[in-house]
Amino acid sequence: MKNNVISRYLSQEIFDAVSKDFKFLIDRIIQSGFEYDLQIRDDYVNLYYKGNSLSRIEYKKRKKLYEIKINSKFITNLSVREKFKPIKENDYLLFLLSKKQLHPFFSLKNLTAMGKNIKKVQFQEELVFEQMLLTDNAERDDLIIIDRQVADRDSSTKMDLLSLKGNSAGKYQFCVLEVKLGNNPELKNDVFTQLKGYVERITENFQQYKECYEKNVLQKQELGLLPDGLKINIVKGVLGLVVVGGYSGLAKKSIRELKTRHPHIKVLHIKNKINFNKVQ
């Protein structure tokens, strides 16, 4: 484990193992249009499905095994448990798998079954909206969403999405995206304190965030999760944006109240109005 305020990248030996042993899974993530998502953490990775953390994957170098931690509610098929023999840990199942076992464990059949269980037991409308933002902006080079559910060593809360916004000089600035549905009561005021705190934390620890995420981006490029032609140089000036989804009636009122209290806060309201002029 590294000692920086924030570490969201893999040491070289672990990166080499993950990039080789999980190529099949990364291909599946790309083919899914990023419905599945892989995020790099502090020497481990998280696999997400529709915004929900499906599994925590950590490579144990000495044993040359992968430790896979999954909510027990996501695996209801007894044959999977019998075949891969998990160790029970409270509400989680812990699997120790060789690289040869990874492909059958993360087979399309098993991933589909786990995805259905996630929808049953852990569906959150706001996370679905967050996931839509990530997938719908996946191929841009002017706005690159680089991480989700971000917390550093000094924080007790998590940023929804962290992105890089390109500026006119071809350089990038951090941009925190705080995601709210229009019916969320936090939109009236609390979101200001949340967003302000995140922006200030990155600003205060800018050099460490910069070094961390420039490494993070390079590793994702090598894995094929980001375009490899992008050259990322993160510069000072941290931005913040509240992204609001749907529920126009409630959202308009809450945004108006938020802007009255905090006139300088930046808000983007994404509406779902039907426009027949745009029918294809």
N, C-alpha and C positions, 0 to 999 in steps of 0.2 A: 504493500500500500504506500502511495506517495504522500508527501507531507504538505503539498500545496493546498491553498484554500479551496481550489477546485481541480479535480483530475478526472477527465472524461476521455481517456485514451488508454490504449493497451501497451504494455511493455513489449519489446520486439519479439521475444520468444512466444508469448501468448498470441500476439498478432499473427505471427507466422502459422501457428497451429490453427487458429480460427479461420484465417483466410483460405487455408488448404482444406480443412475438414468440413467447413460449412458452405463451400461453394454451391452445393446443391440447394441449400436453403436460401442463400442470397439470390440465386436464379429464380426460385419460387416467389420470393418477395417482389422482385422486379416484374415477373409475369402477372402477379396479382394486382399490379397498378398501385403498389404500396398500401394495399389493404392490410397486409402484414408489414411490420416495420421492425428494423433492428437498430437499436441505439447502443452506443459504446458508453460504458461506465468506467469505474476505476478498476481496471484489469479484469472486468467481466462484461458481458453484454446482456441486454434485456430484449426479448422478443415480444412485440406487441401485436395484438389483433384488434382492429377497430378502436384503437386508443387505449385498450386495456392491456395491462402487463400479463402476458400469457406464461412466460417462464423467465427465470434468471439462469444464465448459463455461465459457469466459471470453469476454466481449465486448471486442473491440478497438475502442475508440472512434474512433481516427483512421481506421482502415480501414473501420469500420462492418461488420465481419465477426466471426463467432463462431469461436473456436478450440476445436475439439472433440478431446479426447484420450481414446483408448480402447485398452485392451489388444488387441494384434494377434490374440490367440487368440479374442477375442470376435466378430471379423468374419472368417468363413471364406468367405463368398460373394464370389467374384471380381468379379461384376458390380457389387456395391456399391463395391468399391475402384475399379473402372474408371470408374464414373459420377461419384464424388465426389473422386477423385484425391488420396489422402492422401500426406503426407510421412512417410517412415519415421523413427522415432526410437527406436533400440534395440528394446525389446519393445513399443513403443507406436506407434499410428498417429495422426498429427495431421492433422485436416481443417480447412480454412479455408472456412467456408460463409457465404453471404449469408442474410438472413432468409427469402428465398423458398425456399431449399434445406432449411431446417430441417424442415418438415413431411414432405417425402418421405424425408429421411434418418432421422428418428425416426418413420417409419410403423409401424403396428401389425405389419406383416409383418417389418420389420427388427428391431424391439424383441423380437418373439417369437423370432426366430432368434438374436439376441445372448443372450437369456435362456437358451435351450437350451445354448448354448456355455458360459455361466457355470456352469451345473449340471455340465457335463462336466469343466471344468478348475479350478474354484475353489469347489467345494462344501465348506462348513464347517458341521457340525451345530450348533455353538454360535451361529453367525451366523443360522441359520434360527430358532433359539429366540429370539434377540434380535429378529428381525423379527416373530415372532409376538407378542411383548410390545408392540411398537410398534403393530401393526395392531389388536390386541384392546383397546387402551386409547386408540384414536384419537379417540373421541367424548366423552371425559370432560372436565369442567372443574375437578375437584378434584385431578387428577393429569394434567399435560400434559407429554408427552415432547417436548422442544424441540430436541434435537440428538443426534447419534451420532458415535462416533469423535472425541471432542473432545480437542484438544491446544492449549495456548497457546504463546507464544513461548519460554517457559522450560522446557517439558516435553519429555521424550523418549518418554513413553508416552501412550496415549490412553484416556480414559474411554469405557466402552462406551456408556452412555446417560446423558444429562443431562436431568433433568425438573424441573418446578415442582410443589410440593405445596401446595395451598391450606390455609390455617389458618382457625381459627374467626372471625377478624376480616376474612375476605375478602381477605387478602393472601397472597402466595406466598413460599415458601422454596425455594432450590435443593435438589435431592435427587439425588445421584449414584447411579445404578443400575449396579452391577458384576454382570455376567451370567455365570453358570457352569453348565455341565451337572453333574449329580450325580457323573459319573465323572471329572471334572477333578481331578487331584491338587493343583492350586493351592488348592482349596477347603479343604484341611486347615489352611493357615496363610498362604500367600503372599497370598491375597486381602485379608487384613487390612492388610498393608503397602500394597498397591495402593490400597485404598479410603481409608485414612487419609491417604495422600499427596494424593489428589485433593481430599478435603474440606479439607485444610489449604491447598492451593494456591488454591482458590476463596475461602476465608476471608481469606487474606492479601491477595488482590487483589479483594476483594468489590465495591468501587465500580466497577471497570472491568468485571467480569463482569456486574454489574447493568445498567450502561449499555449494554453490548454486547447482552445478551439481551432487554432491553426493546425495543431497536431491531429485533432479529431477529424477535421475536414480532409486532411491528407490521407488518413487511414480509410475514411469512407470512400474516397476517390479510388484508392487501391483495391478496395473490396468491390467496387462497381456500384456503390449506392449513391454516388454523386458524379456528375460529369468530370472526367479527368483533365479537361482542357482549362478549367478555371484556375486562376492564380489568385489566391486569397491573401490579401494584406489587410488586417483589421486595424483601423485607426480610431483615435479617441472621438468621443461624442456619442454617448449611449442614448438611443431613442426608445420611446415607449408608446404603445398603441393598444387601445381597447377595441377588440373586434366583437361586435354584437351580432347575433344571429336570430332572425325571425321575430315572431310575436310583436308585430309592428305597433299595435295599439299600446301595449304595455311599455315597449321599448322606447317609443317616442317620449312618453311622459318621464320615464326614468332618466333618459339621456338629457332631456331638458333640465331636470333637477340636478343632475351631475354637473352639467356645464355651467349652471348658475352658481354652484358652489365652487367649482374649479374650472374657470373659463379657459385655461390653457391646455387642459387635457385633450389628447387627440383620440377621437372615436370614429370608427368605421362601422356603419350599420349595413349588414348584408341582408337584403330583403328577398322574399320568395314569391314576388308577385308574378302572375301569369301575364305574359305579353304576347298576344297572337301575331304581332308584327315580326316576332323573332322565331316563329314556328318554322322548322325546316322541312 
